[in-house]
Amino acid sequence: MRVLFTVYPSHAHFWPIVPTAWALQSAGHEVRVASHARFTDSIKVAGLTPVALGDPSIDEARMRPDAKAPARPEEVLRYADVLKLDDEEREHWIAYFQWLLNPISDYVRVDLPYAAELVGFARAWQPDLVIWDPTFGCGAVAARASGAAHARFLLGPDYLAWSMDRLAERRQDLVSAGLAEHPHADLVRPLAEQYGTEADYELLHGQWSLDPMPPGMRLPTSTIKLPMRYVPFTGVDVLPEWLYAKPERPRVALTLGESTRRFIKGDWGRSPKILDAVADLDVEVIATLNTLQLEGIEDVPDNVRIIEWVTLTNLLPTCSAIIHHGGIGTFAAACAAKVPQIVCDTGETLMMQPVEVDPRTMEDGTYRVGFEFGVNEDVVETVTTWELPNKKLEATPTSDYVLSRGAGARLNHVTQSVDEIRELILKVTSDPSYQLGAQAVYDEWLSLPSPADIVPSLERLTAQHRRR
């Protein structure tokens, strides 16, 4: 059969799907991956065939100054009150309403060429199955327009379906309060109607979803889920010689994410504090940090090797522990390598706060629509800067899961001193109980079906759901 993947043009969105694309390709199926034209080189390097959308000379949609901005806190909280959400549920809602609706809006716009080009390709190529990134909703429209079956590939806890279920439960309350019944559907509807279809539940959430989250990190939803193992892929690179031999002392990986380094200087002051903490420890630290993340660091300790990029699937098998930002891809790589994890999580709310600043400045820990270091630094039209929480979107569910399995610890660079962070790292690298916890996480990870294992299920579901 023919399988079309559609992904947001980001490694954090593309890399999770690569092993599944390989599994289908290895089983004899034709596979294509559609994304923004600027992202095609990354797809080719992974050994897959790209379908380029748009003009490669033009920045991707999120870099446009007219890209959707986050919802303001008062609107977020008004919904939360009507939905009667408790504190934990409010964080799920914030992740959906203030964070995820923004990228979802980028590639369903009818005034941009991407969706039309994707539909045109799907109608010409006639895929049997479209597997789409939840933030790349035009994939579902292309599936409908071409008669293909379609499924989402989840990239984290399913905040989208969870929130839709809450909205459905309180529909009358929302109408009475004068609030939109479904903000997600409102974003997709103009594109759906352009191709003669409805922004219904199936279009928004797939005929089923591939769910690579471990059971302890899943949210309860009414969607159909196909559980699978999150096999990590972290890029392709030559294995460096220094990774050949076993390290002479405990090796600790330090990685703080690929996304925040694109628009935050100084890493909220987290990097300097962690490097101070490891300076006196008898460990070797491999820190995958770039110059923006290193801002504010005057002296790098002698036991720290700075490498801007190294694939985690090469590095982690040599490590005794990893310190990371809580991203799902990094978490999965550590699970597969049976490595104890120290997850950076401040425990604060995910709510972004708007602040008015000089548009020519970029403060540490802030985000501005259309801005990215090294890509588009000339944004002057937008004066609203968004102050971010000092943590990754998935940091809390990731750290909660790691702690619940005894596989690591939580690092809070805001409240913990350098001495406390040093003791934390020493404990995780020396106490054998954390290795036992990492083994338990690995066993749970291994119990889930691999991408190759689910290929027969994908074939069966496709035959049931395609409409040609």
URBEL-V179880 format. One record per backbone hydrogen bond with DSSP energy under -0.5 kcal/mol. NH is the residue of the N-H (numbers start at 1). CO is the residue of the C=O. If there is no record, write none. Layout:
BEGIN
NH_CO + NH_CO
END
This chain:
BEGIN
3_30 + 4_129 + 5_3 + 5_32 + 6_131 + 7_34 + 10_8 + 13_10 + 14_10 + 15_11 + 17_14 + 18_14 + 18_15 + 19_15 + 21_17 + 22_18 + 23_19 + 24_20 + 25_21 + 26_22 + 27_23 + 28_25 + 29_24 + 30_1 + 32_3 + 33_49 + 34_5 + 35_51 + 37_53 + 39_36 + 40_37 + 43_39 + 44_40 + 45_41 + 46_42 + 47_44 + 48_43 + 50_48 + 51_33 + 53_35 + 56_54 + 58_55 + 63_60 + 64_61 + 67_64 + 75_72 + 76_72 + 77_73 + 78_74 + 79_75 + 80_76 + 81_77 + 82_78 + 83_79 + 84_81 + 85_80 + 90_86 + 91_87 + 92_88 + 93_89 + 94_90 + 95_91 + 96_92 + 97_93 + 98_94 + 99_94 + 100_95 + 101_96 + 102_99 + 103_99 + 104_100 + 105_101 + 106_102 + 106_103 + 107_103 + 108_105 + 112_109 + 117_113 + 118_114 + 119_115 + 120_116 + 121_117 + 122_118 + 123_119 + 124_120 + 125_121 + 126_122 + 128_2 + 129_2 + 130_149 + 131_4 + 132_130 + 132_151 + 133_6 + 134_153 + 136_133 + 139_136 + 140_137 + 141_137 + 142_138 + 143_139 + 144_140 + 145_141 + 146_142 + 147_143 + 147_144 + 148_143 + 149_128 + 151_130 + 152_208 + 153_132 + 154_152 + 154_210 + 159_157 + 162_158 + 163_159 + 164_160 + 165_161 + 166_162 + 167_163 + 168_164 + 169_165 + 170_166 + 171_168 + 174_170 + 175_171 + 176_172 + 177_173 + 178_175 + 179_174 + 186_182 + 187_183 + 188_184 + 189_185 + 190_186 + 191_188 + 192_188 + 193_189 + 194_190 + 195_191 + 195_192 + 196_193 + 197_192 + 200_198 + 204_200 + 205_201 + 206_202 + 207_150 + 208_150 + 209_224 + 210_152 + 211_209 + 211_226 + 212_210 + 217_214 + 218_215 + 226_209 + 227_225 + 228_211 + 229_449 + 230_212 + 231_229 + 232_230 + 234_235 + 240_238 + 243_240 + 244_241 + 245_241 + 252_284 + 253_321 + 254_286 + 255_323 + 256_288 + 262_259 + 263_260 + 264_260 + 266_292 + 268_265 + 269_266 + 270_267 + 273_269 + 274_270 + 275_271 + 276_272 + 277_273 + 278_274 + 279_275 + 281_278 + 283_281 + 284_250 + 285_283 + 285_303 + 286_252 + 286_284 + 287_285 + 287_305 + 288_254 + 288_286 + 289_287 + 294_290 + 295_292 + 297_294 + 298_296 + 304_301 + 305_285 + 306_304 + 307_287 + 307_305 + 314_311 + 315_311 + 316_312 + 318_315 + 319_316 + 320_251 + 321_251 + 322_340 + 323_253 + 324_322 + 324_342 + 325_255 + 331_327 + 332_328 + 333_329 + 334_330 + 335_331 + 336_332 + 337_333 + 338_334 + 338_335 + 339_334 + 340_320 + 341_407 + 342_322 + 343_341 + 343_409 + 344_324 + 344_342 + 345_343 + 345_411 + 353_387 + 355_385 + 357_355 + 357_383 + 361_358 + 366_363 + 367_386 + 370_62 + 371_368 + 372_376 + 373_262 + 375_372 + 376_372 + 380_378 + 383_381 + 385_355 + 385_383 + 386_367 + 387_353 + 387_385 + 388_365 + 388_386 + 391_389 + 392_325 + 395_392 + 398_394 + 399_395 + 400_396 + 401_397 + 402_398 + 403_399 + 404_400 + 405_401 + 406_403 + 407_402 + 409_341 + 411_343 + 412_410 + 413_411 + 416_412 + 421_417 + 422_418 + 423_419 + 424_420 + 425_421 + 426_422 + 427_423 + 428_424 + 429_425 + 430_426 + 431_427 + 432_430 + 434_431 + 435_431 + 436_432 + 437_406 + 437_433 + 438_434 + 439_435 + 440_436 + 441_437 + 442_438 + 443_439 + 444_440 + 445_441 + 446_442 + 447_443 + 448_445 + 454_450 + 455_452 + 458_454 + 459_455 + 460_456 + 461_457 + 462_458 + 463_459 + 464_460 + 465_461 + 466_462 + 467_147 + 468_147
END
